[in-house]
């Protein structure tokens, strides 16, 4: 599927690749791209055959954040219009972050502002050695507001205070040190690497992968109490008793590949 903002590649094995295609404007956001990408992610999230989603971009930049023409229009918006517009961007970030299946960002070049937000919202991010990052909003007298929950989760409070307020650029190695990206590879190897990670994911139990991602969201920052322990015990009991859980254990004991039936 293709349109003027994104391209969808279905690898027919459960891996779907979403590519931002506006290389001439460095894959910058405007309200149309935000709406289109949000709709696409929502549709994929409802499709149980989708096992992993890759987000990448054409051209030299991953995403330059807000499009200049869009920013010019926003400058003339009322406060209420700005709020409604910002809610759409917040909705995109929330939708990407809450995807049921694992998401992988392939960052080939510059990720600025909201582009960093997209990277932070993905579960896994792989960057090329040519990638550069910048939370540039304060240079424009703005703040990285709607992306802040995701970026702070990714890089931590201390680093966020530095990079939110200095608007300095940092390279892929620094992004890896901060936890924003998982790994740095050569540009030539980037696509092969993210496909390889996606293939690792789809070889595993489909329901187990979804539950493994979901349980992280349920235990993160929670105090270790009897209630939390009971919840985790219930979760493992449920999946052990499931058809896929039984098949996975049987296949392991019988030294064969599991057959992951999904209804």
C-alpha positions in Angstrom: 0.0 0.0 0.0 1.3 3.4 -0.9 0.2 7.0 -0.4 1.7 10.5 -0.5 3.2 10.3 3.1 4.0 6.7 3.9 4.6 3.3 2.2 3.5 0.0 3.7 5.5 -3.1 2.9 3.9 -6.4 4.0 6.6 -9.1 4.2 3.8 -11.7 4.4 5.4 -13.4 7.4 3.9 -11.2 10.1 6.4 -8.4 9.6 5.1 -5.0 8.4 7.4 -2.1 7.4 6.1 1.5 7.6 8.3 3.9 5.6 8.0 7.7 5.8 8.4 8.8 2.2 8.8 12.6 2.3 12.6 12.7 1.9 12.5 16.1 0.3 11.3 17.7 3.5 13.3 15.3 5.8 10.1 13.3 6.7 8.9 16.2 8.8 5.4 16.0 10.4 2.3 17.9 9.5 -1.3 17.2 10.5 -1.9 15.0 7.4 1.1 12.8 8.1 0.1 12.5 11.7 -3.5 11.5 10.9 -2.3 9.0 8.2 0.3 7.4 10.4 -2.1 7.2 13.4 -4.8 5.5 11.2 -2.3 3.0 9.8 -1.0 2.1 13.2 -4.5 1.6 14.6 -5.4 -0.7 11.6 -2.3 -2.8 12.1 -2.9 -3.1 15.8 -6.3 -4.7 15.1 -4.7 -7.2 12.7 -3.7 -10.3 14.6 -1.6 -11.6 11.7 0.8 -8.6 12.3 3.7 -9.9 14.5 6.2 -7.0 14.3 6.2 -3.5 12.9 9.3 -1.7 11.6 9.2 2.1 11.3 11.8 3.6 8.9 12.3 6.5 6.5 13.5 7.3 3.0 16.2 9.8 2.4 19.0 11.2 4.6 16.8 12.0 7.6 14.7 9.8 9.8 12.4 12.7 10.7 13.1 16.4 11.2 10.1 16.8 13.6 7.6 19.5 12.7 7.3 20.7 9.1 8.0 24.4 8.7 4.8 25.1 6.8 2.8 23.3 9.6 4.6 25.4 12.2 3.8 28.6 10.3 0.2 27.7 10.3 0.3 26.8 14.0 1.7 30.3 14.8 -1.6 31.7 13.6 -3.7 29.3 15.6 -5.6 30.3 18.7 -4.7 28.6 22.0 -7.7 26.2 21.6 -6.7 25.3 18.0 -3.1 24.7 19.2 -4.4 22.4 21.9 -6.5 20.3 19.5 -3.6 20.1 17.0 -1.3 19.0 19.8 -3.8 16.4 20.9 -3.4 14.8 17.4 0.3 14.5 17.8 -0.1 13.2 21.3 -2.5 10.6 20.0 0.1 9.4 17.4 2.8 9.0 20.0 0.4 7.1 22.4 -0.8 4.9 19.6 2.7 3.9 18.6 3.8 3.4 22.2 0.8 1.2 23.0 1.0 -1.1 19.9 0.3 -4.7 21.0 3.1 -6.2 18.9 6.8 -5.2 19.1 7.8 -2.1 17.2 11.3 -1.4 15.8 12.7 1.9 14.6 15.4 2.0 12.0 17.1 5.3 12.3 19.3 6.0 9.3 19.9 9.7 9.7 18.8 12.8 11.6 16.0 12.5 14.2 15.0 15.9 15.6 12.2 17.0 17.9 9.2 14.8 17.3 11.4 12.4 15.3 13.1 11.6 18.6 9.7 11.0 20.0 8.9 8.4 17.4 12.2 6.6 18.2 11.4 6.6 21.9 7.9 5.3 21.4 9.2 2.2 19.6 10.1 -0.8 21.7 13.5 -1.3 19.9 15.5 1.2 18.0 18.5 0.5 15.8 20.6 3.4 14.5 23.1 3.8 11.8 26.5 5.3 12.6 25.3 8.4 10.6 22.3 9.0 12.8 22.2 12.3 14.8 19.7 13.3 17.4 18.4 16.6 18.8 15.6 17.7 21.1 15.6 21.1 19.4 12.3 22.6 20.6 13.8 25.2 23.0 15.7 26.8 20.1 12.4 27.8 18.8 11.0 28.9 22.1 9.0 25.7 22.4 9.2 22.6 24.6 9.2 18.8 23.8 6.0 18.4 25.6 3.9 15.6 24.1 7.0 13.4 23.4 8.3 14.0 27.0 6.8 10.9 28.7 8.3 8.6 26.1 11.7 10.3 25.8 12.1 10.5 29.6 11.3 6.8 29.9 13.9 6.1 27.3 16.8 8.2 28.4 16.0 9.0 32.1 15.3 12.2 34.0 18.9 13.3 34.4 19.8 13.1 30.7 16.4 14.6 29.7 17.1 17.7 31.8 20.3 18.2 29.8 19.1 17.5 26.3 15.7 19.2 26.7 17.3 22.4 27.8 20.5 22.6 25.8 19.1 21.4 22.5 22.5 20.1 21.7 23.0 17.4 19.1 24.3 13.9 20.0 25.4 11.0 17.9 24.3 7.4 17.6 26.9 6.2 20.1 25.7 8.7 22.7 22.1 7.7 21.9 23.0 4.1 22.7 24.7 5.1 25.9 21.5 6.9 27.0 19.3 4.0 26.0 17.4 5.8 23.3 18.7 3.2 20.7 19.5 -0.4 21.3 22.4 -0.8 18.9 24.5 1.1 16.3 25.3 -0.5 13.0 26.6 0.7 9.6 24.1 2.3 7.3 24.5 -0.5 4.8 23.6 -3.1 7.5 20.7 -1.2 9.0 17.8 -2.7 7.1 19.2 -6.2 7.3 19.6 -5.8 11.1 16.1 -4.7 11.8 14.6 -7.4 9.6 16.8 -10.0 11.5 15.4 -8.7 14.8 11.9 -8.8 13.5 12.4 -12.4 12.4 13.7 -13.4 15.8 10.4 -12.0 17.2 8.1 -13.9 14.8 9.9 -17.2 15.5 8.5 -17.1 19.1 5.1 -17.8 20.5 2.7 -15.2 19.1 0.7 -14.8 22.3 3.8 -15.1 24.5 5.4 -12.2 22.6 2.3 -10.0 23.1 2.0 -11.0 26.8 5.8 -10.4 27.4 5.5 -6.9 26.1 2.3 -6.3 28.0 3.6 -7.6 31.3 6.5 -5.1 31.2 3.9 -2.2 31.1 2.2 -3.8 34.1 5.2 -4.2 36.3 7.4 -1.2 35.5 7.8 1.2 38.4 5.4 -0.9 40.5 6.3 -1.8 44.1 7.0 -5.5 44.6 4.1 -6.5 46.7 2.0 -9.6 47.2 -0.5 -8.3 44.8 2.1 -7.9 42.1 3.5 -11.3 42.7 0.0 -12.8 42.5 -0.6 -11.0 39.2 2.6 -12.4 37.7 1.9 -15.9 39.0 -1.6 -15.7 37.4 -0.1 -14.6 34.1 2.4 -17.5 33.8 -0.3 -20.0 34.9 -2.6 -18.7 32.2 -0.1 -19.0 29.4 1.3 -22.4 30.6 -2.3 -23.7 30.4 -2.9 -22.2 26.9 -2.6 -24.2 23.7 0.4 -22.2 22.6 2.1 -22.7 25.9 1.6 -26.4 25.8 2.8 -26.6 22.2 5.9 -24.6 22.9 6.9 -26.9 25.8 6.0 -30.0 23.8 8.1 -28.9 20.8 11.1 -28.1 23.0 10.9 -31.6 24.7 10.4 -33.3 21.3 13.2 -31.3 19.7 11.1 -29.9 16.9 9.8 -26.6 15.7 6.6 -25.4 17.4 3.5 -24.9 15.3 1.9 -21.7 16.5 -1.8 -21.9 15.7 -3.7 -18.7 16.2 -7.5 -18.5 16.2 
